Amino acid sequence: MLIDVGDTRLHVTERGEGELAMFVLHGGPGLDHTMFGSYLDALGDRCRLLLVDERGTGRSEPAPPGTWALAHHAADVEAMAGALGLDRYAVLGHSYGAFIALQHAVDFPGSPAASVVSSGIAHARFLAHVEQQLAAFEPVELREQVQSSWAREAQAHTQEDVASLLSDQLPFHFADPRDPRIDEMRAAMTGAVYGPDVLRAAATEDYGAIAVEDRLADVTHPVLVLAGRHDRTCPVAAAEAMAAGLPDAELVVFEHSGHMTFVEENDAYLAAVRDFLGRRVPA
């Protein structure tokens, strides 16, 4: 379905029949909801999963370039909840979607019943180590492929550009760069509709200038912070700092995961989300 958020309409795919609506926000920026494949579908008995194509991406309608910012994305969540008449809902965001979920939490504290911040950070300073991680990436035979994929983000102009760089970059985002599930994730995203303009803009503008660390104390609802021990992009230290700064947060670290926790330790990931929602947002 397409949901009117004021200046555009966002595409949302609905799965599951659970009583709790949960907006699911994808990574990127410039990807779409297909990155989640069917990995979260088992939550459908507990949640009505609303997988969003964020503004400017996927099957959502065009949005002005000046609105491809975290504050606008966060306001979109609020607008969608209003359009759907939801007075009780949760938000789960992964990677760039986690930046949005956290921005929403600080901009609209108490509006969601709960937020899940998966592989995210509260300040762009936590991205400073990525260049070091790229320079030291192993296995060495994949290093050039991965390094060039990051560099190509700022030159992405076509669907094929984004699909190619994402495929080349995925080994960086798994704890094991040769994990066979990398190919599974590539296959799951076969039908993706990318937003190369959104990705290119973000890559040249510090990925949205994430900066909500000094506002975490404003959040009044419970937040689940999820992190992979071997995440080369959003480190555990960032998750620990975030959880410490939030008034009501729980932190779960997946010991055998990199950035793609919901793929790498799917059973544990689903169990953590289910347990959190069951305790903090009872039916």
PyMOL commands that set and color helices and strands:
alter all, ss='L'
color gray80, all
select helices_A, chain A and resi 33-36+41-45+65-67+70-83+96-107+124-127+130-135+140-155+159-173+181-188+196-203+206-208+213-218+236-245+261-264+266-280
alter helices_A, ss='H'
color red, helices_A
select strands_A, chain A and resi 2-4+9-15+20-25+47-52+89-94+114-118+223-228+249-254
alter strands_A, ss='S'
color yellow, strands_A
deselect
rebuild
show_as cartoon
